[in-house]
C-alpha cells in the first residue's frame, strides 16, 4: 500500500545489492515513478482500474488483448534498463497487477511492506488523494488481494521493525529474498537509515474488526522467520540489447536535461522575485518609475503605429479610387471609339485582309 515504507525498504535493499535501475525507477509514489510504474498504470487501464480502484480478483482482465503490447515491453524492460541480477522494482501497484508479473517472471521474490493502517490512512488523507474511509477500504483490498495471490511465497516486513532493530530486520528480509545478508553489508546499510521525524501520525481510533484482524495477521507474519529463498535463476526473459539499452539511457538523460532546464528557469524567476522583494522602498520606487516610463514609451510607439496604419489605409483607398476612375474613363473612351465610322471602316479592312491571307495560304 502507498505510504507503507516502500521507499525506505527499497533504499535499504539497494544498499545490500538489489539493482533497482536508474534513480528515477526508485521513486514509487501514488502519482507515478519509473517505467515499471508506468507499465503498471497501463495494465490497470486495460483492466478498467487504477491504483485507487483495484481490478476484479477473478483475474479475467489478464486475457485482455490490450495487454499484449504491454507484455512485450515488460519482457524487454529489464534489458533496456541494463538491470543485472539480482534486480527488482518497487511500486505499490504491484499488489494489484501481481498476476501479470508472475506470468512473465515465475521466479519472482516478493516483499510485502506493512505499516499501521491508521498511519497509512492519515498520510493518504494528508496528501488529499483519497478520503479516510476510502483509504481504509483500499488498505484492506490491497492486503487481502496480496495474501490471496502471494500466499506464503513472500517476505512480510513491518515499518515499525526498522525503528526497533533495523539491522536484524534487514538481515531477515535479505535471507528471505536471497540477497547479501553479510554482517558488513547490513550493518553499513542499517547505520545509514534515517527514518523521517515528521512522519504523519495515525489516529488513535479503533479499527473495524475485519481490518484489525487483517492487521494482526500481517504483524504476526512480519515477526516470523523469513522462509528460505529459492535458488536464484537468471530469467531467460532478461535480454540485454546494448543498442536499445543505450537508446533508453539517452532518452532518460534527455528527459532529465529538460527537467533541469525547466528547474533552472524556475530558479531564475524565483531569484528575480527575491531580488525585487529585497530592494529598499526607495529602490522599489525607482523600479516602478522606470517601468512606468517604459509603459509611456510603449504607449507612444503604439499610437504612432496606429496613426501610420490609418494613413496607409487612407492612401490605399485613394489609390483604389483613382484606379477605378481611370478604368471607367478608358471604358467610356473605348465605347466612344466603337461608335465612330472610322472604327467600322477598320473592322471591314481587317476582315478583308484576313480573307485574303486565307486565300493565299499565308497563315493568319
C-alpha positions in Angstrom: 0.0 0.0 0.0 1.3 3.5 -0.6 2.9 5.2 2.4 3.7 1.7 3.9 7.5 2.1 3.9 8.2 1.1 0.3 10.6 3.9 -0.4 12.5 3.1 2.8 12.7 -0.6 2.2 13.7 -0.3 -1.5 16.5 2.1 -0.5 17.8 -0.5 2.1 17.6 -3.3 -0.4 19.5 -1.3 -2.9 22.2 -0.9 -0.2 22.7 -4.7 0.0 22.9 -5.4 -3.7 19.5 -5.2 -5.3 19.6 -3.5 -8.7 16.7 -1.1 -8.9 17.9 0.6 -12.1 18.2 4.4 -12.6 17.3 6.8 -9.8 14.0 7.6 -11.5 13.0 3.9 -11.1 13.4 4.1 -7.3 10.6 6.6 -6.5 7.4 4.7 -6.1 4.6 7.2 -5.3 0.8 7.2 -5.8 1.2 9.7 -8.7 3.9 7.7 -10.6 7.5 6.9 -10.7 9.7 4.9 -13.1 8.9 2.8 -16.2 7.7 -0.2 -14.2 5.2 2.1 -12.6 4.0 3.5 -15.9 3.6 -0.1 -17.2 1.5 -0.9 -14.1 -0.7 2.1 -14.9 -1.2 0.7 -18.5 -2.0 -2.8 -17.1 -4.6 -1.2 -14.7 -6.1 0.9 -17.5 -6.5 -2.3 -19.6 -8.4 -3.8 -16.6 -10.5 -0.6 -16.3 -8.9 0.0 -12.9 -6.4 2.3 -11.2 -4.2 2.4 -8.1 -7.1 3.6 -6.0 -9.7 1.4 -7.8 -8.5 -2.2 -7.8 -9.4 -4.6 -10.7 -11.6 -7.7 -10.1 -9.9 -10.5 -8.2 -11.1 -13.1 -10.7 -8.2 -12.2 -13.0 -10.3 -12.1 -16.1 -8.6 -8.9 -17.1 -5.4 -10.9 -17.7 -6.8 -12.0 -21.0 -7.4 -8.5 -22.4 -5.9 -8.0 -25.9 -4.7 -4.6 -24.8 -2.1 -6.3 -22.6 -0.2 -7.9 -25.5 2.0 -4.9 -26.3 2.5 -4.3 -22.6 3.8 -7.8 -22.2 6.3 -7.4 -24.9 7.5 -4.1 -23.4 7.7 -5.6 -19.9 9.8 -8.5 -21.1 12.3 -6.2 -22.8 12.4 -3.5 -20.0 15.0 -5.2 -17.7 17.4 -5.4 -20.6 16.6 -1.8 -21.8 17.3 -0.5 -18.3 20.5 -2.5 -18.1 19.5 -4.3 -14.9 21.8 -7.0 -13.5 21.0 -10.0 -11.2 19.6 -9.6 -8.6 17.2 -6.9 -9.9 13.8 -5.7 -9.0 11.4 -2.8 -8.8 9.3 -1.1 -6.1 5.7 0.0 -6.8 2.5 -0.3 -4.7 0.6 -1.1 -7.9 2.4 -4.5 -7.9 -0.1 -5.5 -5.2 -2.9 -5.2 -7.8 -1.0 -6.3 -11.0 0.9 -9.3 -9.4 -0.8 -12.0 -11.6 0.6 -10.2 -14.8 4.2 -10.1 -13.5 4.0 -13.7 -12.1 3.1 -14.9 -15.6 6.2 -13.2 -17.1 8.7 -13.9 -14.2 7.6 -17.1 -12.4 10.6 -16.9 -10.0 9.7 -13.5 -8.6 10.7 -13.0 -5.0 8.1 -10.9 -3.2 8.4 -8.5 -0.3 5.3 -7.0 1.3 5.7 -3.7 3.2 3.2 -3.2 6.1 2.5 -0.3 8.3 -0.2 0.6 10.8 -3.3 1.2 8.7 -4.1 4.3 10.7 -0.7 5.9 9.8 -1.3 4.9 6.1 -4.8 6.4 6.1 -3.6 9.6 7.8 -0.8 10.0 5.3 -3.0 9.5 2.3 -5.7 11.8 3.7 -3.0 14.4 4.4 -1.9 14.2 0.7 -5.6 14.9 -0.2 -5.6 12.0 -2.7 -8.4 10.0 -1.1 -10.8 10.2 1.8 -10.1 8.5 5.1 -12.9 5.9 4.6 -11.8 5.3 1.0 -8.2 4.8 2.2 -9.3 2.3 4.9 -11.2 0.2 2.3 -8.3 0.4 -0.1 -5.8 -0.7 2.6 -8.0 -3.8 3.2 -8.4 -4.6 -0.6 -4.6 -4.2 -1.2 -3.5 -6.7 1.5 -6.3 -9.2 1.0 -5.5 -9.3 -2.7 -1.8 -9.7 -1.9 -2.3 -12.6 0.6 -4.6 -14.4 -1.8 -2.1 -14.1 -4.7 1.2 -14.5 -3.0 0.2 -16.9 -0.2 3.3 -17.9 1.8 5.7 -17.2 -1.1 6.6 -13.7 0.2 8.5 -11.9 2.9 6.4 -9.6 5.0 8.2 -6.7 6.7 6.7 -4.1 9.1 7.6 -0.5 9.2 7.9 -0.4 13.0 10.7 -3.1 12.9 13.1 -0.5 11.3 12.6 1.7 14.4 13.2 -1.1 16.8 16.1 -3.1 15.3 16.7 -2.2 11.6 19.8 -4.4 11.3 18.0 -7.6 12.4 15.0 -6.9 10.2 17.2 -6.2 7.2 19.1 -9.5 7.7 15.8 -11.3 8.0 14.5 -9.8 4.7 17.8 -10.4 2.9 17.7 -14.1 3.8 14.1 -14.4 2.7 15.0 -12.8 -0.7 18.3 -14.5 -1.2 20.3 -11.2 -1.0 23.6 -10.4 0.7 22.9 -10.8 4.4 26.6 -10.4 5.5 27.2 -8.5 8.7 29.2 -5.8 7.0 26.6 -5.0 4.3 23.6 -5.0 6.7 25.4 -3.1 9.4 26.5 -0.4 7.0 23.1 -0.1 5.4 21.2 -0.1 8.6 23.5 2.6 10.0 22.6 4.8 7.1 19.0 4.5 7.9 17.3 7.8 8.8 13.5 7.5 9.4 11.7 10.8 8.9 11.0 12.5 12.2 8.0 14.4 10.8 6.0 11.4 9.8 2.2 11.8 9.8 0.9 10.1 12.9 -2.2 7.9 12.6 -5.4 8.4 14.5 -5.9 6.6 17.8 -9.4 5.5 16.9 -10.3 1.8 16.8 -10.2 0.0 13.5 -13.1 -2.1 12.2 -12.8 -5.7 13.4 -12.1 -7.2 10.0 -9.3 -4.6 9.4 -7.9 -5.1 12.9 -7.8 -8.9 12.3 -6.0 -8.5 9.0 -3.5 -6.1 10.5 -2.7 -8.5 13.4 -2.3 -11.3 10.9 0.2 -9.2 8.9 2.0 -8.2 12.1 2.4 -11.9 13.1 3.7 -12.8 9.7 6.2 -9.9 9.9 7.6 -11.4 13.1 8.0 -15.0 11.8 11.4 -16.2 10.5 11.7 -15.4 6.8 11.3 -18.5 4.5 14.4 -19.7 2.8 14.7 -18.1 -0.6 14.6 -20.4 -3.6 17.8 -20.7 -5.6 18.2 -17.6 -7.8 17.8 -18.3 -11.5 18.6 -15.8 -14.2 15.4 -15.2 -16.0 15.6 -16.0 -19.7 13.3 -13.1 -20.3 16.0 -10.6 -19.4 17.6 -10.0 -22.8 20.3 -7.3 -22.7 20.2 -5.5 -26.0 23.0 -3.0 -25.8 21.9 -0.6 -28.6 18.4 -0.5 -27.1 19.7 0.0 -23.6 21.9 2.9 -24.7 19.0 4.4 -26.6 16.8 4.1 -23.5 19.6 5.7 -21.4 19.9 8.6 -23.9 16.1 9.1 -23.7 16.4 9.2 -19.9 19.2 11.7 -20.0 17.3 13.9 -22.4 14.3 13.8 -20.1 16.5 14.8 -17.2 18.1 17.6 -19.2 14.6 19.0 -20.0 13.6 18.8 -16.3 16.9 20.5 -15.3 16.4 23.3 -17.9 12.8 23.8 -16.5 14.1 23.9 -13.0 16.8 26.4 -13.9 14.2 28.7 -15.5 12.0 28.4 -12.4 15.0 29.2 -10.2 15.9 32.3 -12.3 12.3 33.5 -11.9 12.4 33.0 -8.2 15.8 34.7 -7.9 14.4 37.7 -9.8 11.4 37.8 -7.4 13.7 37.6 -4.4 15.9 40.4 -5.7 12.9 42.6 -6.3 11.5 41.9 -2.8 14.8 42.5 -1.2 15.0 46.1 -2.6 14.7 49.1 -0.3 11.4 51.2 -0.6 13.3 54.0 -2.4 14.8 51.4 -4.9 11.4 50.0 -5.5 10.0 53.4 -6.2 12.8 53.9 -8.8 12.0 50.5 -10.3 8.3 51.4 -10.5 9.1 54.8 -12.1 11.3 53.0 -14.6 8.5 50.6 -15.5 6.0 53.5 -15.8 8.4 55.3 -18.1 8.7 52.2 -20.2 4.9 51.9 -20.4 4.6 55.5 -21.5 7.2 55.0 -24.3 5.4 51.8 -25.4 2.1 53.7 -25.5 3.6 56.4 -27.7 5.1 53.7 -30.0 1.7 52.0 -30.3 0.0 55.4 -31.0 2.5 56.2 -33.8 2.0 52.8 -35.3 -1.8 53.2 -35.2 -1.5 56.6 -36.9 0.8 55.2 -39.6 -1.7 52.4 -40.2 -4.6 54.7 -40.6 -2.6 56.9 -43.1 -1.7 53.7 -45.0 -5.3 52.7 -45.2 -6.3 56.2 -46.4 -3.6 56.2 -49.1 -4.7 52.7 -50.3 -8.3 53.8 -50.5 -7.3 56.9 -52.6 -5.2 54.8 -54.9 -8.1 52.3 -55.4 -10.5 55.2 -56.1 -8.1 56.7 -58.7 -7.6 53.3 -60.4 -11.4 52.8 -60.5 -11.8 56.3 -62.1 -9.1 55.6 -64.7 -10.7 52.3 -65.7 -14.1 54.0 -66.1 -12.6 56.7 -68.3 -10.9 54.1 -70.5 -14.2 52.2 -70.8 -16.0 55.3 -71.9 -13.3 56.2 -74.4 -13.5 52.7 -75.9 -17.3 52.9 -76.2 -16.9 56.3 -78.0 -14.3 54.9 -80.4 -16.5 51.9 -81.2 -19.4 54.2 -82.1 -17.4 56.1 -84.8 -17.4 55.4 -88.6 -13.6 55.0 -88.5 -13.9 52.0 -86.2 -16.4 50.4 -88.6 -14.1 51.0 -91.6 -11.1 49.5 -89.8 -13.2 46.4 -88.9 -14.1 45.9 -92.6 -10.5 46.4 -93.6 -9.2 43.8 -91.2 -11.9 41.3 -92.2 -10.9 41.6 -95.9 -7.2 41.2 -95.1 -7.9 38.1 -93.1 -9.9 36.5 -96.1 -7.0 37.4 -98.5 -4.4 35.7 -96.2 -6.5 32.5 -96.0 -6.9 32.6 -99.8 -3.2 32.8 -100.5 -2.3 30.4 -97.6 -0.2 32.9 -95.9 -1.5 32.0 -92.5 -3.4 34.0 -90.0 
